[in-house]
Amino acid sequence: MCIAGRPAAARLRAVAPALTRRIVARLRAELPAYAELPGEALTGDITDIVQHNLRMLADSLEHRSPPGDTELARQRDSAGQRAEEGVPLDAILTAYHLGTTMCWQELSAGARPGELPDVTQTVTHILTLQQYVTSAVSAGYLEARRALDSEEHRGRHALMTALLAGDPVEGGSERYVALTLALAPHPDETGEGPGARIAARRKLRRIRSALDAHGGEPPLTALGPDGGTILLPAAAPPPWTELTALVARTADAAGVPVTAAAETAEPPGIPAAVARTVEVVALARRSGRPPGLYRLADVLLDYQLSRPGEALQGLASLLRPLEGKPELLRTLETHLARELDRRATAAALHIHPNTVDYRLRRITTLTGLSPTRPLDLQHLGAALVARRSLRPDG
């Protein structure tokens, strides 16, 4: 089939990159539901599915055959993602029709009178393809909506609620990994508009997909944009390296730093396990530790010193002479975090190593404790933890 003296399939493949950009720009300009999508979605998922549709149409024109289920799987999956993001089905179908119209306008430009039979065949193939795509998109969208509203979904939510409350449950696993996540915001989540809410839902969907791919029974989740709790069914306590890798994959999928804590428990112990993992995450973040997976043993000193008592006040008071001198407190914290490496400390603080030495001498003079003496070093480290526990904001 030739239009304007050139095979339609070859012409479509040649203009596909530029045509994709024009289609996406028009979707954003004319469809409010697409204008509200975050930039990541438009330059990622939406651009990819438009390119896939153009390639599929070119193949259909070249081979003169409709697409099969394999070729239409991407459209079904994309429609399911839009359903999870709250994009209306009518907006999705309008987007496909708009793209098809622009594609036909591109192909028919310059058509010659003698090419009428080929033009007619091309129109027939485009309309047939549109029929297949509309069916696949509608099916994928409605399937996703049914899953979100299904009895199974509600049942899993009820099971999660009961486990977190410590109520007796029937069914479920004999053991769970209680996994608490703290999620940093994605760049597209800035602001209060619909785009920010859609970006947050996309982040959570990618996290759930990464968790589902972990294998075994599907996890129970109670997640929001800032994080939440996940219960992973586990026949036996999984290796820590496996959980660490899972958190790393989750962070990669979400595209944001993730700080997490995990503990294995049987159903009656889940509320206490979740409470501990929540506190471990808070302690890890408060102490300036990098993102990643932690257990209670990793923050044991912080955890113990966060318990109220006279000793806590006494330890924190060791640093009272440094109040009002934030540069000395920052230097002490950084020096300990950099394992007493003065050059690494200087680099982290953007100061000269000699300035680090001067500040450390000032700390010794004011507190009577020297970071160079092992026993004093223990007291200084514990005092910093106690101070953070009593003043988490400072």
Secondary structure, DSSP 8 states (H G I E B T S, - for coil): -EETTEEHHHHHHHHHHHHHHHHHHHHHHH-HHHHTS-HHHIIIIIHHHHHHHHHHHHHHHHHT----HHHHHHHHHHHHHHHHTT--HHHHHHHHHHHHHHHHHHHHTT--GGGHHHHHHHHHHHHHHHHHHHHHHHHHHHHHHHHHH-HHHHHHHHHHHHHHHT---SSS-S-EEEEEEEE---GGG-SSSHHHHHHHHHHHHHHHHHHHTT-SS--EEEEETTEEEEEEE-SS---HHHHHHHHHHHHHHHTS-EEEEEEEE-GGGHHHHHHHHHHHHHHHHHTT--SEEE-GGGGHHHHHHTS-SHHHHHHHHTTGGGTT-HHHHHHHHHHHHTTT-HHHHHHHHTS-HHHHHHHHHHHHHHHS--TTSHHHHHHHHHHHHHHHHH-TT-
